[in-house]
């Protein structure tokens, strides 16, 4: 798949998240999420941090801080600003020719960095939807492409950087979305208790 397609897939995946985040109220921010130990506020802060850091890496080659996100008084607005920053930075075709340092994972060509962000977008979209009790209908092609990268993430060593939880088992006939979620350590049956 061409790099431009990856950026377009990520944009389409982010559009799904935009609608979910727009429904967030201040009262929702304390809700538990499928991400162990994280509230919805923690999850949104993570996403804001990552979006801005990916954008900085796209412009400058690396980002000094991958955990500097601030929700301020309006979490949906902070999230939207981070998405706009990310999309603006990755709209520059020059990013496809750059090497980007992505957090503690290492340095990658721009198209691989875009693929990594897509994985994050699809996974956290599900996290958000489940946390809020909303339906999650991600772009099928985005899920397929994210699954292909998730299949390449080794299960060993995940605890080293707390990057991903260990994969979980799902039935052989599970959907691509459920297989993707399971590979990233999420139980597709998770609901808010």
TIRO-2110 file (N, C-alpha, C; in Angstrom, 1 decimal):
// TIRO-2110
0.8, -1.2, 0.0, N, 1, A
0.0, 0.0, 0.0, CA, 1, A
0.9, 1.2, 0.0, C, 1, A
0.5, 2.2, -0.8, N, 2, A
1.3, 3.4, -0.9, CA, 2, A
1.2, 4.3, 0.4, C, 2, A
2.2, 5.1, 0.6, N, 3, A
2.2, 5.9, 1.8, CA, 3, A
1.1, 6.9, 1.9, C, 3, A
0.7, 7.5, 0.7, N, 4, A
-0.4, 8.4, 0.7, CA, 4, A
-1.7, 7.7, 1.2, C, 4, A
-1.8, 6.5, 0.8, N, 5, A
-3.0, 5.8, 1.3, CA, 5, A
-3.0, 5.6, 2.8, C, 5, A
-1.8, 5.4, 3.4, N, 6, A
-1.7, 5.3, 4.8, CA, 6, A
-2.2, 6.5, 5.5, C, 6, A
-1.7, 7.7, 5.0, N, 7, A
-2.1, 8.9, 5.6, CA, 7, A
-3.6, 9.2, 5.4, C, 7, A
-4.2, 8.8, 4.3, N, 8, A
-5.6, 8.9, 4.1, CA, 8, A
-6.4, 8.0, 5.0, C, 8, A
-5.9, 6.7, 5.1, N, 9, A
-6.6, 5.8, 6.0, CA, 9, A
-6.6, 6.4, 7.5, C, 9, A
-5.4, 6.9, 7.9, N, 10, A
-5.4, 7.5, 9.2, CA, 10, A
-6.3, 8.6, 9.4, C, 10, A
-6.4, 9.5, 8.3, N, 11, A
-7.4, 10.6, 8.4, CA, 11, A
-8.8, 10.1, 8.5, C, 11, A
-9.1, 9.0, 7.8, N, 12, A
-10.5, 8.5, 7.9, CA, 12, A
-10.7, 7.8, 9.2, C, 12, A
-9.7, 7.2, 9.8, N, 13, A
-9.9, 6.6, 11.1, CA, 13, A
-10.0, 7.7, 12.2, C, 13, A
-9.3, 8.8, 12.0, N, 14, A
-9.4, 9.9, 13.0, CA, 14, A
-10.8, 10.6, 12.9, C, 14, A
-11.4, 10.6, 11.7, N, 15, A
-12.8, 11.2, 11.6, CA, 15, A
-13.8, 10.4, 12.4, C, 15, A
-13.6, 9.1, 12.5, N, 16, A
-14.5, 8.3, 13.4, CA, 16, A
-14.3, 8.7, 14.9, C, 16, A
-13.0, 8.9, 15.3, N, 17, A
-12.7, 9.3, 16.6, CA, 17, A
-13.2, 10.6, 16.9, C, 17, A
-13.2, 11.6, 16.0, N, 18, A
-13.6, 12.9, 16.2, CA, 18, A
-15.1, 12.9, 16.7, C, 18, A
-15.9, 12.1, 16.1, N, 19, A
-17.3, 12.0, 16.4, CA, 19, A
-17.5, 11.5, 17.9, C, 19, A
-16.7, 10.5, 18.2, N, 20, A
-16.8, 9.9, 19.5, CA, 20, A
-16.3, 10.9, 20.6, C, 20, A
-15.2, 11.6, 20.4, N, 21, A
-14.6, 12.5, 21.3, CA, 21, A
-15.6, 13.7, 21.5, C, 21, A
-16.3, 14.1, 20.4, N, 22, A
-17.2, 15.2, 20.5, CA, 22, A
-18.3, 15.0, 21.5, C, 22, A
-18.6, 13.7, 21.8, N, 23, A
-19.6, 13.4, 22.8, CA, 23, A
-19.1, 13.4, 24.3, C, 23, A
-17.8, 13.6, 24.5, N, 24, A
-17.3, 13.5, 25.8, CA, 24, A
-17.7, 14.8, 26.6, C, 24, A
-18.2, 14.5, 27.9, N, 25, A
-18.5, 15.6, 28.8, CA, 25, A
-17.5, 15.6, 29.9, C, 25, A
-17.4, 16.7, 30.7, N, 26, A
-16.5, 16.7, 31.8, CA, 26, A
-16.8, 15.5, 32.8, C, 26, A
-18.1, 15.1, 33.0, N, 27, A
-18.4, 14.1, 33.9, CA, 27, A
-17.9, 12.7, 33.4, C, 27, A
-17.6, 12.6, 32.1, N, 28, A
-17.1, 11.3, 31.5, CA, 28, A
-15.6, 11.1, 31.8, C, 28, A
-14.9, 12.1, 32.2, N, 29, A
-13.4, 12.1, 32.2, CA, 29, A
-12.9, 11.1, 33.3, C, 29, A
-13.7, 10.8, 34.3, N, 30, A
-13.3, 9.9, 35.4, CA, 30, A
-13.6, 8.4, 35.0, C, 30, A
-14.3, 8.2, 33.9, N, 31, A
-14.7, 6.8, 33.6, CA, 31, A
-13.4, 5.9, 33.4, C, 31, A
-13.6, 4.6, 33.8, N, 32, A
-12.5, 3.7, 33.5, CA, 32, A
-12.5, 3.3, 32.0, C, 32, A
-11.3, 3.0, 31.5, N, 33, A
-11.2, 2.6, 30.1, CA, 33, A
-10.6, 1.2, 30.0, C, 33, A
-10.6, 0.6, 28.8, N, 34, A
-10.0, -0.7, 28.6, CA, 34, A
-8.5, -0.7, 28.9, C, 34, A
-7.9, 0.5, 28.9, N, 35, A
-6.4, 0.6, 29.2, CA, 35, A
-6.2, 0.5, 30.7, C, 35, A
-5.7, -0.5, 31.2, N, 36, A
-5.6, -0.8, 32.6, CA, 36, A
-5.0, 0.4, 33.4, C, 36, A
-5.8, 0.9, 34.4, N, 37, A
-5.4, 1.9, 35.2, CA, 37, A
-5.6, 3.3, 34.7, C, 37, A
-6.1, 3.4, 33.5, N, 38, A
-6.4, 4.8, 32.9, CA, 38, A
-7.8, 5.1, 32.9, C, 38, A
-8.1, 6.4, 33.3, N, 39, A
-9.4, 7.0, 33.1, CA, 39, A
-9.5, 7.5, 31.7, C, 39, A
-10.7, 8.0, 31.4, N, 40, A
-10.9, 8.6, 30.0, CA, 40, A
-10.0, 9.8, 29.9, C, 40, A
-9.8, 10.6, 31.0, N, 41, A
-9.0, 11.8, 30.9, CA, 41, A
-7.5, 11.3, 30.6, C, 41, A
-7.1, 10.2, 31.2, N, 42, A
-5.7, 9.7, 31.0, CA, 42, A
-5.6, 9.3, 29.5, C, 42, A
-6.6, 8.6, 29.0, N, 43, A
-6.5, 8.2, 27.6, CA, 43, A
-6.5, 9.4, 26.6, C, 43, A
-7.4, 10.4, 26.9, N, 44, A
-7.4, 11.5, 26.0, CA, 44, A
-6.1, 12.3, 26.1, C, 44, A
-5.5, 12.4, 27.3, N, 45, A
-4.2, 13.1, 27.5, CA, 45, A
-3.1, 12.4, 26.7, C, 45, A
-3.2, 11.0, 26.7, N, 46, A
-2.2, 10.2, 26.0, CA, 46, A
-2.4, 10.5, 24.5, C, 46, A
-3.6, 10.6, 24.0, N, 47, A
-3.8, 10.8, 22.6, CA, 47, A
-3.4, 12.2, 22.1, C, 47, A
-3.7, 13.2, 23.0, N, 48, A
-3.3, 14.5, 22.7, CA, 48, A
-1.7, 14.6, 22.6, C, 48, A
-1.1, 13.9, 23.6, N, 49, A
0.4, 13.9, 23.7, CA, 49, A
0.9, 13.3, 22.4, C, 49, A
0.4, 12.1, 22.1, N, 50, A
0.9, 11.4, 20.9, CA, 50, A
0.7, 12.1, 19.6, C, 50, A
-0.5, 12.7, 19.4, N, 51, A
-0.7, 13.4, 18.2, CA, 51, A
0.2, 14.6, 18.0, C, 51, A
0.4, 15.4, 19.1, N, 52, A
1.3, 16.5, 19.0, CA, 52, A
2.8, 16.0, 18.8, C, 52, A
3.2, 14.9, 19.5, N, 53, A
4.5, 14.4, 19.4, CA, 53, A
4.8, 13.9, 18.0, C, 53, A
3.8, 13.1, 17.4, N, 54, A
4.0, 12.7, 16.0, CA, 54, A
4.2, 13.9, 15.1, C, 54, A
3.4, 14.9, 15.3, N, 55, A
3.4, 16.1, 14.5, CA, 55, A
4.8, 16.8, 14.6, C, 55, A
5.3, 16.9, 15.8, N, 56, A
6.6, 17.5, 16.0, CA, 56, A
7.7, 16.6, 15.3, C, 56, A
7.6, 15.3, 15.5, N, 57, A
8.6, 14.4, 14.9, CA, 57, A
8.5, 14.5, 13.3, C, 57, A
7.3, 14.7, 12.8, N, 58, A
7.2, 14.9, 11.3, CA, 58, A
7.9, 16.1, 10.9, C, 58, A
7.8, 17.2, 11.7, N, 59, A
8.4, 18.5, 11.3, CA, 59, A
9.9, 18.5, 11.6, C, 59, A
10.3, 17.9, 12.7, N, 60, A
11.7, 18.1, 13.2, CA, 60, A
12.5, 16.9, 13.3, C, 60, A
11.9, 15.7, 13.0, N, 61, A
12.7, 14.4, 13.0, CA, 61, A
12.5, 13.7, 14.3, C, 61, A
12.2, 14.4, 15.4, N, 62, A
12.0, 13.8, 16.7, CA, 62, A
11.2, 14.8, 17.6, C, 62, A
10.6, 14.3, 18.7, N, 63, A
9.9, 15.1, 19.6, CA, 63, A
10.6, 14.9, 21.0, C, 63, A
10.8, 16.0, 21.7, N, 64, A
11.4, 15.9, 23.0, CA, 64, A
10.6, 15.3, 24.1, C, 64, A
9.3, 15.4, 24.0, N, 65, A
8.4, 14.9, 25.0, CA, 65, A
7.2, 14.2, 24.4, C, 65, A
6.9, 12.9, 24.8, N, 66, A
5.8, 12.2, 24.2, CA, 66, A
4.7, 12.1, 25.2, C, 66, A
4.8, 12.9, 26.3, N, 67, A
3.8, 12.8, 27.4, CA, 67, A
3.4, 14.2, 27.9, C, 67, A
3.4, 15.2, 27.0, N, 68, A
3.2, 16.6, 27.4, CA, 68, A
1.8, 17.1, 27.1, C, 68, A
0.9, 16.2, 26.8, N, 69, A
-0.4, 16.6, 26.4, CA, 69, A
-1.2, 17.3, 27.6, C, 69, A
-2.0, 18.3, 27.3, N, 70, A
-2.7, 19.0, 28.3, CA, 70, A
-4.2, 19.1, 27.8, C, 70, A
-5.1, 18.7, 28.6, N, 71, A
-6.5, 18.8, 28.2, CA, 71, A
-7.1, 20.1, 28.5, C, 71, A
-6.5, 20.9, 29.3, N, 72, A
-7.1, 22.2, 29.7, CA, 72, A
-8.5, 22.1, 30.2, C, 72, A
-9.3, 23.1, 29.9, N, 73, A
-10.7, 23.1, 30.4, CA, 73, A
-11.7, 22.4, 29.4, C, 73, A
-11.2, 22.1, 28.3, N, 74, A
-12.0, 21.5, 27.2, CA, 74, A
-11.3, 20.4, 26.5, C, 74, A
-11.6, 19.2, 27.1, N, 75, A
-10.9, 18.0, 26.5, CA, 75, A
-11.1, 17.8, 25.1, C, 75, A
-12.4, 17.8, 24.6, N, 76, A
-12.6, 17.6, 23.2, CA, 76, A
-11.9, 18.7, 22.3, C, 76, A
-11.8, 19.9, 22.7, N, 77, A
-11.1, 20.9, 21.9, CA, 77, A
-9.6, 20.7, 21.9, C, 77, A
-9.1, 20.2, 23.1, N, 78, A
-7.7, 19.9, 23.1, CA, 78, A
-7.3, 18.7, 22.2, C, 78, A
-8.2, 17.8, 22.2, N, 79, A
-8.1, 16.6, 21.3, CA, 79, A
-8.1, 17.0, 19.9, C, 79, A
-9.1, 17.8, 19.5, N, 80, A
-9.3, 18.3, 18.1, CA, 80, A
-8.1, 19.1, 17.7, C, 80, A
-7.5, 19.9, 18.5, N, 81, A
-6.3, 20.7, 18.2, CA, 81, A
-5.2, 19.8, 17.9, C, 81, A
-5.0, 18.7, 18.7, N, 82, A
-3.9, 17.8, 18.4, CA, 82, A
-4.1, 17.0, 17.1, C, 82, A
-5.3, 16.7, 16.8, N, 83, A
-5.6, 16.0, 15.5, CA, 83, A
-5.2, 16.9, 14.4, C, 83, A
-5.7, 18.2, 14.5, N, 84, A
-5.4, 19.1, 13.4, CA, 84, A
-3.9, 19.3, 13.2, C, 84, A
-3.1, 19.3, 14.4, N, 85, A
-1.7, 19.5, 14.3, CA, 85, A
-1.1, 18.3, 13.6, C, 85, A
-1.5, 17.1, 14.0, N, 86, A
-1.0, 15.9, 13.4, CA, 86, A
-1.3, 15.8, 11.9, C, 86, A
-2.5, 16.1, 11.5, N, 87, A
-2.9, 16.0, 10.1, CA, 87, A
-2.1, 17.1, 9.3, C, 87, A
-2.0, 18.3, 9.8, N, 88, A
-1.2, 19.3, 9.1, CA, 88, A
0.2, 18.9, 8.9, C, 88, A
0.9, 18.3, 9.9, N, 89, A
2.3, 17.9, 9.8, CA, 89, A
2.5, 16.8, 8.8, C, 89, A
1.5, 15.8, 8.8, N, 90, A
1.7, 14.7, 7.9, CA, 90, A
1.1, 15.0, 6.5, C, 90, A
0.5, 16.1, 6.3, N, 91, A
0.1, 16.5, 4.9, CA, 91, A
1.2, 16.9, 4.1, C, 91, A
2.4, 17.2, 4.7, N, 92, A
3.6, 17.6, 3.9, CA, 92, A
4.2, 16.3, 3.3, C, 92, A
4.2, 16.2, 2.0, N, 93, A
4.8, 15.0, 1.4, CA, 93, A
6.2, 14.8, 1.8, C, 93, A
6.9, 15.8, 2.2, N, 94, A
8.3, 15.6, 2.6, CA, 94, A
8.5, 14.7, 3.8, C, 94, A
7.4, 14.6, 4.6, N, 95, A
7.5, 13.7, 5.7, CA, 95, A
7.8, 12.2, 5.3, C, 95, A
7.3, 11.9, 4.1, N, 96, A
7.5, 10.5, 3.6, CA, 96, A
9.0, 10.2, 3.3, C, 96, A
9.8, 11.2, 3.2, N, 97, A
11.2, 11.0, 2.9, CA, 97, A
12.1, 11.1, 4.1, C, 97, A
11.5, 11.5, 5.3, N, 98, A
12.2, 11.7, 6.5, CA, 98, A
12.3, 10.5, 7.3, C, 98, A
13.3, 10.4, 8.2, N, 99, A
13.4, 9.4, 9.3, CA, 99, A
12.9, 10.1, 10.5, C, 99, A
11.9, 9.5, 11.2, N, 100, A
11.3, 10.0, 12.4, CA, 100, A
11.6, 9.1, 13.6, C, 100, A
12.0, 9.8, 14.7, N, 101, A
12.2, 9.0, 15.9, CA, 101, A
10.9, 9.1, 16.6, C, 101, A
10.3, 7.8, 16.9, N, 102, A
9.0, 7.7, 17.5, CA, 102, A
9.1, 7.2, 18.9, C, 102, A
9.0, 8.1, 19.8, N, 103, A
9.1, 7.8, 21.3, CA, 103, A
10.3, 6.9, 21.5, C, 103, A
10.1, 5.8, 22.3, N, 104, A
11.2, 4.9, 22.7, CA, 104, A
11.3, 3.7, 21.7, C, 104, A
10.4, 3.7, 20.6, N, 105, A
10.4, 2.6, 19.7, CA, 105, A
11.6, 2.6, 18.7, C, 105, A
12.1, 3.8, 18.4, N, 106, A
13.2, 3.9, 17.5, CA, 106, A
13.0, 4.9, 16.4, C, 106, A
13.8, 4.8, 15.4, N, 107, A
13.7, 5.7, 14.2, CA, 107, A
13.2, 5.0, 13.0, C, 107, A
12.3, 5.5, 12.3, N, 108, A
11.6, 4.9, 11.2, CA, 108, A
11.4, 5.8, 10.0, C, 108, A
11.2, 5.3, 8.8, N, 109, A
10.9, 6.1, 7.7, CA, 109, A
9.5, 6.7, 7.9, C, 109, A
9.2, 7.8, 7.4, N, 110, A
7.9, 8.5, 7.5, CA, 110, A
6.7, 7.6, 7.3, C, 110, A
6.7, 6.8, 6.2, N, 111, A
5.5, 5.9, 6.0, CA, 111, A
5.3, 4.9, 7.1, C, 111, A
6.4, 4.4, 7.7, N, 112, A
6.2, 3.5, 8.9, CA, 112, A
5.6, 4.2, 10.1, C, 112, A
6.1, 5.5, 10.3, N, 113, A
5.6, 6.3, 11.4, CA, 113, A
4.1, 6.5, 11.2, C, 113, A
3.7, 6.8, 10.0, N, 114, A
2.2, 6.9, 9.7, CA, 114, A
1.5, 5.7, 10.0, C, 114, A
2.1, 4.5, 9.7, N, 115, A
1.4, 3.2, 10.0, CA, 115, A
1.3, 3.0, 11.5, C, 115, A
2.3, 3.4, 12.2, N, 116, A
2.3, 3.3, 13.7, CA, 116, A
1.2, 4.1, 14.3, C, 116, A
1.0, 5.4, 13.7, N, 117, A
0.0, 6.2, 14.2, CA, 117, A
-1.4, 5.6, 13.9, C, 117, A
-1.5, 5.0, 12.8, N, 118, A
-2.8, 4.4, 12.4, CA, 118, A
-3.2, 3.3, 13.4, C, 118, A
-2.2, 2.5, 13.8, N, 119, A
-2.5, 1.4, 14.8, CA, 119, A
-3.0, 2.1, 16.1, C, 119, A
-2.3, 3.1, 16.5, N, 120, A
-2.7, 3.9, 17.7, CA, 120, A
-4.2, 4.4, 17.6, C, 120, A
-4.5, 5.0, 16.4, N, 121, A
-5.8, 5.6, 16.2, CA, 121, A
-6.9, 4.5, 16.2, C, 121, A
-6.7, 3.4, 15.5, N, 122, A
-7.7, 2.4, 15.5, CA, 122, A
-8.0, 1.8, 16.9, C, 122, A
-6.9, 1.5, 17.6, N, 123, A
-7.0, 0.9, 18.9, CA, 123, A
-7.7, 1.9, 19.9, C, 123, A
-7.2, 3.1, 19.9, N, 124, A
-7.8, 4.0, 20.9, CA, 124, A
-9.2, 4.5, 20.5, C, 124, A
-9.5, 4.4, 19.3, N, 125, A
-10.9, 4.6, 18.9, CA, 125, A
-11.9, 3.7, 19.6, C, 125, A
-11.4, 2.4, 19.6, N, 126, A
-12.2, 1.3, 20.2, CA, 126, A
-12.3, 1.6, 21.7, C, 126, A
-11.1, 2.0, 22.3, N, 127, A
-11.1, 2.3, 23.8, CA, 127, A
-12.1, 3.4, 24.1, C, 127, A
-12.1, 4.4, 23.3, N, 128, A
-13.0, 5.5, 23.6, CA, 128, A
-14.4, 5.1, 23.5, C, 128, A
-14.7, 4.4, 22.4, N, 129, A
-16.1, 4.0, 22.2, CA, 129, A
-16.6, 3.1, 23.3, C, 129, A
-15.8, 2.1, 23.7, N, 130, A
-16.2, 1.2, 24.8, CA, 130, A
-16.4, 2.0, 26.1, C, 130, A
-15.5, 2.9, 26.4, N, 131, A
-15.5, 3.7, 27.6, CA, 131, A
-16.8, 4.5, 27.7, C, 131, A
-17.3, 5.0, 26.6, N, 132, A
-18.5, 5.8, 26.5, CA, 132, A
-19.7, 5.0, 26.2, C, 132, A
-19.6, 3.7, 26.0, N, 133, A
-20.8, 2.9, 25.6, CA, 133, A
-21.3, 3.2, 24.3, C, 133, A
-20.5, 3.7, 23.3, N, 134, A
-20.9, 4.1, 22.0, CA, 134, A
-20.5, 3.0, 21.0, C, 134, A
-21.2, 2.9, 19.9, N, 135, A
-20.8, 2.0, 18.8, CA, 135, A
-19.5, 2.4, 18.2, C, 135, A
-18.7, 1.5, 17.7, N, 136, A
-17.5, 1.8, 17.1, CA, 136, A
-17.5, 1.1, 15.7, C, 136, A
-17.5, 2.0, 14.7, N, 137, A
-17.5, 1.5, 13.3, CA, 137, A
-16.4, 2.1, 12.5, C, 137, A
-15.2, 1.5, 12.8, N, 138, A
-14.0, 2.1, 12.1, CA, 138, A
-14.0, 1.7, 10.6, C, 138, A
-13.2, 2.4, 9.8, N, 139, A
-13.0, 2.1, 8.4, CA, 139, A
-12.4, 0.7, 8.3, C, 139, A
-13.1, -0.1, 7.5, N, 140, A
-12.6, -1.5, 7.4, CA, 140, A
-11.2, -1.7, 6.9, C, 140, A
-10.9, -0.8, 5.9, N, 141, A
-9.5, -0.9, 5.3, CA, 141, A
-8.5, -0.4, 6.3, C, 141, A
-8.8, 0.6, 7.1, N, 142, A
-7.9, 1.0, 8.2, CA, 142, A
-7.7, -0.1, 9.2, C, 142, A
-8.7, -0.8, 9.6, N, 143, A
-8.6, -1.9, 10.5, CA, 143, A
-7.7, -3.0, 9.9, C, 143, A
-7.9, -3.3, 8.6, N, 144, A
-7.1, -4.4, 7.9, CA, 144, A
-5.6, -4.0, 7.9, C, 144, A
-5.3, -2.8, 7.6, N, 145, A
-3.9, -2.3, 7.5, CA, 145, A
-3.3, -2.3, 8.9, C, 145, A
-4.0, -1.8, 9.9, N, 146, A
-3.5, -1.8, 11.3, CA, 146, A
-3.3, -3.2, 11.8, C, 146, A
-4.2, -4.1, 11.4, N, 147, A
-4.0, -5.5, 11.8, CA, 147, A
-2.7, -6.1, 11.3, C, 147, A
-2.4, -5.8, 10.1, N, 148, A
-1.1, -6.3, 9.4, CA, 148, A
0.1, -5.9, 10.2, C, 148, A
0.1, -4.6, 10.7, N, 149, A
1.3, -4.2, 11.5, CA, 149, A
1.2, -4.8, 12.9, C, 149, A
0.0, -4.9, 13.5, N, 150, A
-0.1, -5.5, 14.8, CA, 150, A
0.4, -7.0, 14.8, C, 150, A
0.2, -7.7, 13.7, N, 151, A
0.6, -9.1, 13.6, CA, 151, A
2.1, -9.2, 13.7, C, 151, A
2.8, -8.1, 13.5, N, 152, A
4.3, -8.1, 13.5, CA, 152, A
4.9, -7.7, 14.8, C, 152, A
4.1, -7.3, 15.8, N, 153, A
4.6, -6.9, 17.1, CA, 153, A
4.8, -8.1, 17.9, C, 153, A
6.0, -8.4, 18.3, N, 154, A
6.3, -9.6, 19.2, CA, 154, A
5.6, -9.4, 20.5, C, 154, A
5.2, -10.6, 21.1, N, 155, A
4.6, -10.6, 22.4, CA, 155, A
5.6, -10.4, 23.5, C, 155, A
6.8, -10.9, 23.2, N, 156, A
7.9, -10.8, 24.2, CA, 156, A
8.4, -9.4, 24.4, C, 156, A
8.7, -9.0, 25.6, N, 157, A
9.3, -7.7, 25.9, CA, 157, A
8.3, -6.5, 26.0, C, 157, A
7.0, -6.8, 25.9, N, 158, A
6.1, -5.7, 25.9, CA, 158, A
6.1, -4.9, 27.2, C, 158, A
6.3, -5.6, 28.3, N, 159, A
6.3, -5.0, 29.6, CA, 159, A
7.5, -4.0, 29.8, C, 159, A
8.5, -4.1, 28.9, N, 160, A
9.7, -3.3, 29.1, CA, 160, A
9.4, -1.8, 29.1, C, 160, A
8.6, -1.4, 28.1, N, 161, A
8.2, 0.0, 28.0, CA, 161, A
6.8, 0.3, 28.3, C, 161, A
6.0, -0.7, 28.7, N, 162, A
4.6, -0.6, 28.9, CA, 162, A
3.9, -0.1, 27.6, C, 162, A
4.4, -0.6, 26.5, N, 163, A
3.9, -0.2, 25.2, CA, 163, A
2.6, -0.8, 24.9, C, 163, A
2.5, -2.1, 25.1, N, 164, A
1.3, -2.9, 24.8, CA, 164, A
1.2, -4.0, 25.9, C, 164, A
-0.1, -4.4, 26.1, N, 165, A
-0.3, -5.5, 27.0, CA, 165, A
0.0, -6.8, 26.2, C, 165, A
0.1, -7.9, 26.8, N, 166, A
0.3, -9.2, 26.1, CA, 166, A
-1.0, -9.5, 25.4, C, 166, A
-0.8, -10.1, 24.2, N, 167, A
-2.0, -10.5, 23.4, CA, 167, A
-2.9, -11.5, 24.2, C, 167, A
-4.1, -11.4, 23.8, N, 168, A
-5.1, -12.3, 24.4, CA, 168, A
-5.7, -13.2, 23.3, C, 168, A
-6.3, -14.3, 23.7, N, 169, A
-6.9, -15.3, 22.8, CA, 169, A
-8.3, -14.8, 22.3, C, 169, A
-8.6, -15.0, 21.1, N, 170, A
-9.9, -14.8, 20.5, CA, 170, A
-10.2, -16.0, 19.7, C, 170, A
-11.5, -16.3, 19.4, N, 171, A
-11.9, -17.4, 18.6, CA, 171, A
-11.3, -17.3, 17.2, C, 171, A
-11.1, -18.4, 16.5, N, 172, A
-10.4, -18.5, 15.2, CA, 172, A
-11.3, -17.7, 14.2, C, 172, A
-12.6, -17.6, 14.4, N, 173, A
-13.4, -16.9, 13.4, CA, 173, A
-13.7, -15.4, 13.8, C, 173, A
-12.9, -14.9, 14.7, N, 174, A
-13.1, -13.5, 15.2, CA, 174, A
-12.9, -12.5, 14.0, C, 174, A
-13.6, -11.4, 14.1, N, 175, A
-13.5, -10.4, 13.1, CA, 175, A
-12.0, -9.8, 13.1, C, 175, A
-11.7, -9.1, 12.0, N, 176, A
-10.4, -8.5, 11.9, CA, 176, A
-10.2, -7.5, 13.1, C, 176, A
-11.3, -6.7, 13.4, N, 177, A
-11.1, -5.8, 14.5, CA, 177, A
-10.8, -6.5, 15.8, C, 177, A
-11.6, -7.6, 16.1, N, 178, A
-11.4, -8.3, 17.3, CA, 178, A
-10.0, -8.9, 17.4, C, 178, A
-9.5, -9.4, 16.2, N, 179, A
-8.1, -10.0, 16.2, CA, 179, A
-7.1, -8.9, 16.4, C, 179, A
-7.3, -7.7, 15.8, N, 180, A
-6.4, -6.6, 16.0, CA, 180, A
-6.4, -6.2, 17.5, C, 180, A
-7.5, -6.0, 18.1, N, 181, A
-7.6, -5.7, 19.5, CA, 181, A
-6.9, -6.7, 20.4, C, 181, A
-7.1, -8.0, 20.1, N, 182, A
-6.5, -9.0, 20.9, CA, 182, A
-5.0, -9.0, 20.8, C, 182, A
-4.5, -8.7, 19.6, N, 183, A
-3.1, -8.7, 19.4, CA, 183, A
-2.4, -7.5, 20.3, C, 183, A
-3.2, -6.5, 20.5, N, 184, A
-2.7, -5.4, 21.3, CA, 184, A
-3.1, -5.5, 22.8, C, 184, A
-3.6, -6.7, 23.2, N, 185, A
-3.8, -7.0, 24.6, CA, 185, A
-5.2, -6.6, 25.1, C, 185, A
-6.1, -6.3, 24.2, N, 186, A
-7.4, -5.9, 24.6, CA, 186, A
-8.4, -7.1, 24.5, C, 186, A
-9.3, -7.1, 25.5, N, 187, A
-10.4, -8.1, 25.4, CA, 187, A
-11.5, -7.5, 24.7, C, 187, A
-11.8, -8.0, 23.5, N, 188, A
-12.9, -7.4, 22.7, CA, 188, A
-14.3, -7.4, 23.4, C, 188, A
-14.4, -8.2, 24.4, N, 189, A
-15.7, -8.2, 25.2, CA, 189, A
-15.7, -7.2, 26.3, C, 189, A
-14.7, -6.4, 26.5, N, 190, A
-14.6, -5.5, 27.6, CA, 190, A
-15.8, -4.5, 27.6, C, 190, A
-16.3, -4.3, 28.7, N, 191, A
-17.3, -3.2, 28.9, CA, 191, A
-17.1, -2.5, 30.2, C, 191, A
-17.6, -1.3, 30.3, N, 192, A
-17.5, -0.6, 31.6, CA, 192, A
-18.4, -1.4, 32.6, C, 192, A
-17.8, -1.7, 33.8, N, 193, A
-18.5, -2.4, 34.8, CA, 193, A
-19.6, -1.6, 35.4, C, 193, A
END
